[in-house]
Every structure is written in C-alpha cells, then in structure tokens.
Amino acid sequence: MFCPFCRHADSRVIDSRTSDDGSAIRRRRQCPACQKRFTTLETASLMVTKRSGVTEPFSRDKIVSGVRKACQGRPVTDADLALLAQQVEETLRSSGAATIEAQDIGLAILEPLRLLDHVAFMRFASVYQAWDSLADFEQAIAELRGS
C-alpha cells in the first residue's frame, strides 16, 4: 500500500474494523517514512456477467432502480429498497463466487421482493420471468395465496 502523502511503498496497519454492514474492512494505516496516517477501505469485488457476455462490477443501485419500477405506486420506502438490495448482495456474496450471472441476481431478488410486497413481486416476476399467458399469472397468484 503506497502512502498517499510521500508515495513510500510500505505502510503499517494500526487498526482494522469491519464496516456497518460487514461488506468492507476499514484499516487505519501509518507510513513509516513520513509518519502520516491514512485510512483505506477494502472490499471484495463482485462482478456480474450479463447476457451479452459483458462483465461489470456489481451495483446495489442497479437493483434498487430496477425494483423501484416494480414498486411504483406501492407503499414501499427507499429504506425498504436499500434493505432489499443489501439482502440480495449478501445472498450473492454467500455463494462465494467472484463472478455471478445477471440471471442469478434476478432470482435472488424474487424472494425478498415477494416478502416485501406481493403486487411489486408480481410486476417484477412477470417481466423477469417473461410470463406470456394468464395461466402464468394465475399460477403465481395461487402460490402467493398458498404461502
């Protein structure tokens, strides 16, 4: 780790802590050359492979914006959406994979969204799973009533 002040190639870790949600490690460091202190934030990268084959970094904001469309007009707050995105990220990270398919993100969204709001779930699932008949909707409604 290079010192941001003098560019010395080494630094000493003084303190380490996990962030609030546990997804990152915050380290307080000190440069042995200039004695100045600085903080680093370390996270494990999670990459998403899209259908087109393009790979990009995982983004909670994309989950929130996608689910927000399904929740339009529903009694769902921004805090609810942020919590849902955090749950989805934790589910994906628990798999241990460094790269995940975009399809897996959609699958990970379905269950927390079903628990959050049934109408938003139906909206999201109908687009995500490409329902094309009333039978698809009827089956999903029957499953929601059964649970």
C-alpha positions in Angstrom: 0.0 0.0 0.0 1.6 3.3 -1.1 1.5 6.2 1.2 -0.8 8.9 -0.4 1.5 11.7 1.0 5.1 10.6 0.2 4.4 7.6 -2.1 6.5 5.3 0.2 5.9 1.7 -0.8 5.0 0.4 2.6 2.6 1.2 5.5 1.8 -0.3 8.9 -1.8 -1.2 9.9 -2.7 0.4 13.1 -6.4 -0.6 13.4 -8.8 -2.7 11.4 -12.6 -2.7 11.6 -15.5 -4.1 9.6 -17.9 -1.6 8.1 -21.5 -1.3 9.4 -22.9 -4.0 7.0 -19.8 -6.2 7.1 -19.1 -5.9 3.4 -15.8 -4.0 3.8 -12.8 -3.7 6.1 -11.7 -0.3 7.2 -8.0 -0.1 8.0 -6.1 2.8 9.7 -2.5 2.9 8.5 0.7 4.8 9.2 3.5 5.5 6.9 7.0 4.6 8.4 8.7 7.2 6.2 6.6 10.4 6.8 4.7 9.1 9.9 1.4 10.4 8.5 -1.8 8.4 8.9 -4.5 7.5 6.4 -7.5 5.2 6.1 -8.1 2.5 3.5 -11.4 0.7 2.7 -11.1 -2.8 1.4 -13.9 -4.7 -0.3 -14.1 -8.0 -2.2 -15.1 -7.3 -5.7 -18.2 -8.9 -7.1 -18.5 -9.0 -10.9 -21.7 -9.6 -12.9 -21.7 -11.3 -16.3 -24.6 -10.0 -18.4 -26.4 -12.0 -21.1 -24.3 -10.2 -23.8 -21.2 -11.6 -22.1 -20.1 -8.2 -20.8 -18.7 -8.2 -17.3 -19.2 -5.2 -14.9 -19.0 -4.6 -11.2 -22.0 -5.4 -9.0 -24.1 -2.4 -8.1 -26.8 -2.2 -5.4 -28.0 1.0 -7.1 -29.0 -1.0 -10.2 -31.0 -3.4 -8.0 -32.8 -0.5 -6.3 -33.6 1.3 -9.6 -34.9 -1.9 -11.2 -37.1 -2.9 -8.2 -38.2 0.7 -7.7 -40.0 0.5 -11.1 -42.0 -2.6 -9.9 -42.8 -0.8 -6.6 -44.1 2.4 -8.3 -47.3 3.4 -6.5 -46.9 0.9 -3.8 -46.2 1.6 -0.1 -42.5 0.8 -0.3 -39.9 3.2 1.1 -36.4 3.9 -0.1 -35.2 2.3 3.1 -37.1 -0.9 2.2 -35.4 -0.9 -1.2 -32.0 -0.3 0.3 -32.5 -3.2 2.7 -33.7 -5.5 -0.1 -30.6 -4.6 -2.1 -28.4 -5.4 0.9 -30.1 -8.8 1.4 -29.7 -9.6 -2.3 -26.0 -8.7 -2.2 -25.4 -10.8 1.0 -27.2 -13.7 -0.7 -25.0 -13.4 -3.8 -21.7 -13.0 -1.8 -22.6 -16.0 0.4 -22.3 -18.2 -2.7 -18.5 -17.5 -2.6 -18.3 -16.8 -6.3 -16.4 -13.8 -7.5 -18.4 -13.6 -10.8 -22.2 -14.1 -11.0 -24.6 -14.3 -13.8 -27.2 -11.5 -14.2 -29.9 -14.2 -14.1 -28.8 -15.2 -10.6 -29.4 -11.6 -9.4 -32.9 -11.6 -10.6 -33.6 -14.9 -8.9 -32.1 -13.6 -5.7 -34.4 -10.5 -5.9 -37.6 -12.6 -6.2 -37.9 -14.0 -2.6 -37.1 -10.8 -0.7 -39.5 -8.8 -3.0 -42.3 -11.4 -2.5 -41.9 -10.8 1.3 -41.9 -7.0 0.8 -44.9 -6.5 -1.5 -47.0 -9.0 -3.4 -48.0 -6.6 -6.1 -44.4 -5.5 -6.7 -43.4 -9.1 -6.8 -46.0 -9.9 -9.5 -44.9 -6.9 -11.6 -41.2 -7.8 -11.3 -41.6 -11.5 -11.8 -43.9 -11.1 -14.8 -41.2 -9.1 -16.7 -38.2 -11.0 -15.3 -39.7 -14.4 -16.0 -41.3 -13.3 -19.3 -44.8 -14.5 -18.4 -46.8 -14.6 -21.6 -50.2 -16.0 -20.6 -52.9 -15.6 -17.9 -52.1 -19.1 -16.7 -48.6 -17.9 -15.6 -50.2 -15.1 -13.5 -52.9 -17.4 -12.1 -50.2 -19.9 -11.0 -48.2 -17.2 -9.3 -51.3 -15.9 -7.6 -52.2 -19.3 -6.4 -48.6 -19.8 -5.0 -48.8 -16.4 -3.2 -52.2 -17.3 -1.6 -50.8 -20.7 -0.6 -47.8 -19.2 1.3 
